[in-house]
Amino acid sequence: MVVTITESASLQIKEMMKDEDQEKVHLRFGVKGGGCSGLSYAMGFDYEITENDLTFESNGIPVVVNKQDIPIIEGTTIDFKQNMMGGGFTIDNPNAIVSCGCGSSFRTAAETGTPEEC
């Protein structure tokens, strides 16, 4: 599977999807250039699927990714962690060789992107 969504993340995403048309919406996950380390994760709801996309389901969540992002994000796990300061999604990408302290910016050996200031 390209991306795995944990049960904890799945519960949080399903809660957020309540305001969406659940029969048509997908969780779009991918990367974009920028961020402290060169690449940043992009995650949100999307109703559009193109021929450049791959769709699949993980833990009950319909997911869509752009095929060109697959080598960068393959094997990634999306989790949701709660602590005393609140909660948030965490992303564990085995392809990331460098990550920023914020956790949303990273670099892979093959895709370095253009670093920005933190």
FIKOLZA-1660 file (N, C-alpha, C; in steps of 0.1 Angstrom, whole numbers, plus 5000, padded with zeros to 4 digits):
% residues 118
   i   px   py   pz ch aa at
   1 5009 4988 5000  A  M  N
   1 5000 5000 5000  A  M CA
   1 5009 5012 5000  A  M  C
   2 5005 5022 4992  A  V  N
   2 5013 5034 4991  A  V CA
   2 5013 5042 5005  A  V  C
   3 5002 5044 5011  A  V  N
   3 5000 5051 5023  A  V CA
   3 4992 5043 5033  A  V  C
   4 4996 5042 5045  A  T  N
   4 4988 5036 5055  A  T CA
   4 4982 5046 5065  A  T  C
   5 4969 5045 5068  A  I  N
   5 4963 5054 5077  A  I CA
   5 4960 5046 5090  A  I  C
   6 4965 5050 5101  A  T  N
   6 4963 5042 5113  A  T CA
   6 4948 5044 5118  A  T  C
   7 4944 5035 5127  A  E  N
   7 4930 5036 5132  A  E CA
   7 4928 5050 5139  A  E  C
   8 4937 5055 5146  A  S  N
   8 4936 5068 5153  A  S CA
   8 4934 5079 5143  A  S  C
   9 4942 5079 5132  A  A  N
   9 4941 5089 5122  A  A CA
   9 4927 5087 5114  A  A  C
  10 4924 5075 5112  A  S  N
  10 4911 5072 5105  A  S CA
  10 4899 5078 5113  A  S  C
  11 4899 5076 5126  A  L  N
  11 4888 5081 5134  A  L CA
  11 4887 5096 5133  A  L  C
  12 4899 5103 5133  A  Q  N
  12 4899 5118 5132  A  Q CA
  12 4895 5122 5119  A  Q  C
  13 4900 5116 5108  A  I  N
  13 4896 5120 5094  A  I CA
  13 4881 5118 5092  A  I  C
  14 4876 5106 5097  A  K  N
  14 4861 5104 5095  A  K CA
  14 4853 5115 5103  A  K  C
  15 4858 5119 5114  A  E  N
  15 4851 5130 5121  A  E CA
  15 4851 5143 5113  A  E  C
  16 4862 5146 5107  A  M  N
  16 4864 5158 5098  A  M CA
  16 4855 5156 5085  A  M  C
  17 4854 5144 5081  A  M  N
  17 4846 5142 5068  A  M CA
  17 4831 5144 5070  A  M  C
  18 4826 5145 5082  A  K  N
  18 4812 5146 5085  A  K CA
  18 4806 5158 5078  A  K  C
  19 4814 5169 5076  A  D  N
  19 4810 5181 5069  A  D CA
  19 4811 5180 5054  A  D  C
  20 4816 5169 5049  A  E  N
  20 4818 5167 5034  A  E CA
  20 4808 5158 5029  A  E  C
  21 4806 5157 5015  A  D  N
  21 4798 5148 5008  A  D CA
  21 4806 5134 5009  A  D  C
  22 4803 5126 5018  A  Q  N
  22 4811 5114 5021  A  Q CA
  22 4811 5104 5010  A  Q  C
  23 4802 5104 5001  A  E  N
  23 4801 5094 4990  A  E CA
  23 4811 5098 4979  A  E  C
  24 4815 5111 4979  A  K  N
  24 4823 5115 4967  A  K CA
  24 4837 5120 4972  A  K  C
  25 4839 5123 4984  A  V  N
  25 4851 5129 4989  A  V CA
  25 4862 5119 4991  A  V  C
  26 4875 5122 4988  A  H  N
  26 4887 5115 4991  A  H CA
  26 4896 5123 4999  A  H  C
  27 4905 5116 5006  A  L  N
  27 4916 5123 5013  A  L CA
  27 4927 5123 5003  A  L  C
  28 4931 5135 4999  A  R  N
  28 4942 5137 4989  A  R CA
  28 4955 5139 4998  A  R  C
  29 4965 5130 4995  A  F  N
  29 4978 5131 5002  A  F CA
  29 4989 5132 4991  A  F  C
  30 4998 5141 4994  A  G  N
  30 5010 5142 4984  A  G CA
  30 5020 5151 4990  A  G  C
  31 5028 5156 4980  A  V  N
  31 5039 5165 4984  A  V CA
  31 5039 5177 4975  A  V  C
  32 5045 5187 4979  A  K  N
  32 5047 5199 4971  A  K CA
  32 5061 5205 4974  A  K  C
  33 5067 5212 4965  A  G  N
  33 5080 5219 4968  A  G CA
  33 5079 5229 4978  A  G  C
  34 5089 5231 4986  A  G  N
  34 5090 5242 4996  A  G CA
  34 5091 5236 5010  A  G  C
  35 5092 5245 5019  A  G  N
  35 5094 5241 5033  A  G CA
  35 5108 5241 5037  A  G  C
  36 5111 5240 5049  A  C  N
  36 5125 5241 5054  A  C CA
  36 5135 5232 5048  A  C  C
  37 5130 5219 5046  A  S  N
  37 5139 5209 5041  A  S CA
  37 5138 5206 5026  A  S  C
  38 5129 5213 5019  A  G  N
  38 5128 5211 5005  A  G CA
  38 5115 5207 4999  A  G  C
  39 5108 5198 5007  A  L  N
  39 5095 5193 5003  A  L CA
  39 5085 5194 5015  A  L  C
  40 5072 5196 5012  A  S  N
  40 5062 5196 5023  A  S CA
  40 5051 5187 5019  A  S  C
  41 5045 5181 5030  A  Y  N
  41 5033 5173 5028  A  Y CA
  41 5021 5181 5025  A  Y  C
  42 5012 5176 5017  A  A  N
  42 4999 5182 5014  A  A CA
  42 4988 5172 5017  A  A  C
  43 4979 5176 5025  A  M  N
  43 4968 5167 5028  A  M CA
  43 4955 5175 5030  A  M  C
  44 4944 5170 5023  A  G  N
  44 4932 5177 5024  A  G CA
  44 4921 5169 5017  A  G  C
  45 4909 5173 5017  A  F  N
  45 4898 5166 5010  A  F CA
  45 4897 5171 4996  A  F  C
  46 4893 5161 4987  A  D  N
  46 4893 5164 4973  A  D CA
  46 4881 5156 4967  A  D  C
  47 4874 5162 4957  A  Y  N
  47 4863 5156 4950  A  Y CA
  47 4867 5152 4936  A  Y  C
  48 4879 5157 4931  A  E  N
  48 4883 5155 4918  A  E CA
  48 4894 5144 4917  A  E  C
  49 4892 5135 4908  A  I  N
  49 4902 5125 4905  A  I CA
  49 4906 5126 4890  A  I  C
  50 4919 5126 4887  A  T  N
  50 4923 5127 4873  A  T CA
  50 4930 5114 4869  A  T  C
  51 4933 5113 4856  A  E  N
  51 4940 5101 4851  A  E CA
  51 4954 5100 4857  A  E  C
  52 4960 5111 4863  A  N  N
  52 4973 5110 4869  A  N CA
  52 4972 5106 4884  A  N  C
  53 4960 5102 4889  A  D  N
  53 4959 5098 4903  A  D CA
  53 4957 5083 4904  A  D  C
  54 4961 5079 4916  A  L  N
  54 4959 5065 4921  A  L CA
  54 4949 5066 4933  A  L  C
  55 4939 5058 4933  A  T  N
  55 4930 5058 4944  A  T CA
  55 4930 5044 4951  A  T  C
  56 4929 5044 4964  A  F  N
  56 4928 5032 4972  A  F CA
  56 4922 5035 4985  A  F  C
  57 4920 5025 4993  A  E  N
  57 4914 5027 5006  A  E CA
  57 4923 5022 5017  A  E  C
  58 4924 5030 5028  A  S  N
  58 4932 5026 5039  A  S CA
  58 4924 5029 5052  A  S  C
  59 4922 5018 5059  A  N  N
  59 4915 5018 5072  A  N CA
  59 4901 5026 5071  A  N  C
  60 4894 5023 5059  A  G  N
  60 4881 5028 5057  A  G CA
  60 4881 5042 5051  A  G  C
  61 4893 5048 5048  A  I  N
  61 4894 5061 5042  A  I CA
  61 4897 5060 5028  A  I  C
  62 4889 5066 5019  A  P  N
  62 4893 5067 5005  A  P CA
  62 4904 5077 5003  A  P  C
  63 4915 5072 4996  A  V  N
  63 4927 5081 4995  A  V CA
  63 4930 5082 4980  A  V  C
  64 4934 5094 4976  A  V  N
  64 4939 5097 4963  A  V CA
  64 4953 5103 4964  A  V  C
  65 4962 5098 4955  A  V  N
  65 4975 5104 4954  A  V CA
  65 4979 5106 4939  A  V  C
  66 4987 5116 4937  A  N  N
  66 4992 5118 4923  A  N CA
  66 5002 5107 4921  A  N  C
  67 5002 5101 4909  A  K  N
  67 5011 5090 4907  A  K CA
  67 5026 5094 4907  A  K  C
  68 5029 5107 4904  A  Q  N
  68 5042 5111 4904  A  Q CA
  68 5048 5113 4918  A  Q  C
  69 5039 5114 4928  A  D  N
  69 5043 5114 4942  A  D CA
  69 5046 5101 4949  A  D  C
  70 5042 5090 4942  A  I  N
  70 5043 5077 4948  A  I CA
  70 5057 5073 4952  A  I  C
  71 5068 5075 4944  A  P  N
  71 5081 5072 4948  A  P CA
  71 5086 5079 4961  A  P  C
  72 5080 5091 4963  A  I  N
  72 5084 5099 4974  A  I CA
  72 5077 5095 4987  A  I  C
  73 5064 5091 4986  A  I  N
  73 5056 5088 4998  A  I CA
  73 5053 5074 5000  A  I  C
  74 5058 5065 4991  A  E  N
  74 5054 5051 4993  A  E CA
  74 5059 5045 5006  A  E  C
  75 5050 5038 5013  A  G  N
  75 5054 5033 5026  A  G CA
  75 5051 5042 5038  A  G  C
  76 5045 5054 5035  A  T  N
  76 5043 5064 5046  A  T CA
  76 5031 5060 5054  A  T  C
  77 5032 5063 5067  A  T  N
  77 5021 5060 5077  A  T CA
  77 5016 5074 5082  A  T  C
  78 5003 5076 5082  A  I  N
  78 4997 5088 5087  A  I CA
  78 4990 5084 5100  A  I  C
  79 4994 5091 5111  A  D  N
  79 4988 5088 5124  A  D CA
  79 4983 5100 5130  A  D  C
  80 4975 5099 5141  A  F  N
  80 4970 5110 5148  A  F CA
  80 4973 5108 5163  A  F  C
  81 4980 5117 5169  A  K  N
  81 4985 5116 5183  A  K CA
  81 4979 5127 5191  A  K  C
  82 4974 5123 5203  A  Q  N
  82 4968 5133 5212  A  Q CA
  82 4978 5134 5224  A  Q  C
  83 4980 5146 5228  A  N  N
  83 4988 5148 5240  A  N CA
  83 4983 5160 5248  A  N  C
  84 4989 5164 5259  A  M  N
  84 4984 5175 5268  A  M CA
  84 4983 5188 5261  A  M  C
  85 4990 5190 5250  A  M  N
  85 4990 5203 5243  A  M CA
  85 4980 5202 5231  A  M  C
  86 4973 5191 5230  A  G  N
  86 4963 5190 5219  A  G CA
  86 4966 5178 5211  A  G  C
  87 4962 5178 5198  A  G  N
  87 4965 5166 5190  A  G CA
  87 4968 5171 5176  A  G  C
  88 4973 5162 5168  A  G  N
  88 4977 5165 5154  A  G CA
  88 4981 5152 5147  A  G  C
  89 4981 5154 5134  A  F  N
  89 4985 5143 5125  A  F CA
  89 5001 5142 5125  A  F  C
  90 5006 5130 5125  A  T  N
  90 5020 5128 5123  A  T CA
  90 5022 5119 5111  A  T  C
  91 5033 5122 5104  A  I  N
  91 5036 5115 5092  A  I CA
  91 5050 5108 5093  A  I  C
  92 5050 5095 5091  A  D  N
  92 5062 5087 5092  A  D CA
  92 5065 5082 5078  A  D  C
  93 5075 5089 5071  A  N  N
  93 5078 5086 5057  A  N CA
  93 5092 5079 5057  A  N  C
  94 5093 5066 5054  A  P  N
  94 5106 5059 5054  A  P CA
  94 5115 5065 5043  A  P  C
  95 5110 5072 5033  A  N  N
  95 5119 5078 5023  A  N CA
  95 5125 5091 5027  A  N  C
  96 5121 5097 5037  A  A  N
  96 5126 5110 5042  A  A CA
  96 5140 5108 5048  A  A  C
  97 5150 5115 5044  A  I  N
  97 5163 5114 5050  A  I CA
  97 5166 5125 5059  A  I  C
  98 5159 5136 5057  A  V  N
  98 5160 5148 5066  A  V CA
  98 5146 5154 5068  A  V  C
  99 5143 5157 5081  A  S  N
  99 5130 5163 5084  A  S CA
  99 5133 5176 5092  A  S  C
 100 5124 5185 5090  A  C  N
 100 5124 5198 5098  A  C CA
 100 5118 5195 5112  A  C  C
 101 5121 5203 5121  A  G  N
 101 5116 5202 5135  A  G CA
 101 5101 5203 5135  A  G  C
 102 5095 5210 5125  A  C  N
 102 5080 5211 5125  A  C CA
 102 5073 5198 5121  A  C  C
 103 5081 5189 5114  A  G  N
 103 5076 5176 5110  A  G CA
 103 5068 5176 5097  A  G  C
 104 5066 5188 5091  A  S  N
 104 5058 5188 5078  A  S CA
 104 5067 5190 5066  A  S  C
 105 5080 5192 5068  A  S  N
 105 5089 5195 5058  A  S CA
 105 5100 5184 5058  A  S  C
 106 5104 5179 5046  A  F  N
 106 5114 5168 5046  A  F CA
 106 5121 5168 5033  A  F  C
 107 5131 5159 5032  A  R  N
 107 5139 5158 5020  A  R CA
 107 5141 5143 5018  A  R  C
 108 5141 5138 5005  A  T  N
 108 5145 5124 5002  A  T CA
 108 5158 5124 4995  A  T  C
 109 5164 5113 4993  A  A  N
 109 5176 5112 4986  A  A CA
 109 5175 5116 4971  A  A  C
 110 5163 5113 4965  A  A  N
 110 5161 5115 4951  A  A CA
 110 5154 5129 4948  A  A  C
 111 5146 5134 4958  A  E  N
 111 5139 5146 4955  A  E CA
 111 5142 5156 4966  A  E  C
 112 5151 5166 4963  A  T  N
 112 5155 5175 4973  A  T CA
 112 5147 5188 4973  A  T  C
 113 5141 5192 4963  A  G  N
 113 5133 5205 4963  A  G CA
 113 5142 5217 4966  A  G  C
 114 5135 5228 4969  A  T  N
 114 5142 5240 4972  A  T CA
 114 5139 5244 4986  A  T  C
 115 5149 5243 4995  A  P  N
 115 5147 5247 5009  A  P CA
 115 5143 5261 5011  A  P  C
 116 5134 5264 5021  A  E  N
 116 5131 5277 5025  A  E CA
 116 5134 5279 5039  A  E  C
 117 5132 5291 5044  A  E  N
 117 5135 5294 5058  A  E CA
 117 5124 5288 5067  A  E  C
 118 5127 5283 5079  A  C  N
 118 5117 5277 5088  A  C CA
 118 5110 5289 5095  A  C  C
% end
